[in-house]
């Protein structure tokens, strides 16, 4: 199985893909639930499908894929011609097959793969 990671800006038309939007929202919520455990009321979501859809329509969602599986994402919002902000950087801890841990590869320094989009 290849572990080559490809990073791409989701095109606005991807916002119509309910499965992809739901997957990204679930991934963000899963990662934030673990990362911010104890900061919020348990079960408080970080985002939802509609918000991810709006960010995608606006050209603000970048995803990392291994094969066809989305294993990470980040929101990048242009503030003006020379500045942008990023947020909701997340990475899945498991590969597309579910049992092969790749989290260290994706999260351990692979965030730099998103830099060209920031």
Buried (B, 14 or more C-beta within 10 A) or exposed (E): EEEEBEBEBBEBEBBEBEEBBBBBBBBBBBBBBEEEEEEEEEEEEBBBBEBBBBBBBEBBBBBBBBBEEBBBBBBBBEEEEEEEEBEBBBBBBBBBEEEEEBBEBBBEEBBEBBEEBB
